[in-house]
Amino acid sequence: MTNSTATAKNAVKSMLDTLPDDISWEDLQYHLYVRQQIEAGLADESAGQLIDSDEMKRRLAEHRNRREGHSV
């Protein structure tokens, strides 16, 4: 067993303690999904794989211009 598995297991145990006893399977899956996405985002940040809003706007404008047949 790896440390990340043990860490994930402990995180799930802690999460379960904070959720209501009558939580549905669907709601539980949602909470796990959100936690997974947050962890992935934090890992991307640590790896320097994020871009700022201005760069994202520039990329979207460039993509839009290519789709519409304009040169950039």
FENBEL-V267019 format. One line per field, one symbol per residue. psi: psi as a letter, one per 40 degrees, with the letter a starting at -180 (. if undefined). A space follows every 10 residues. Layout:
# FENBEL-V267019
psi = ???
This chain:
# FENBEL-V267019
psi = hidddddddd dddddddeii dfiidddddd dddddddddd ddddddefei iidddddddd dddddddeei i.
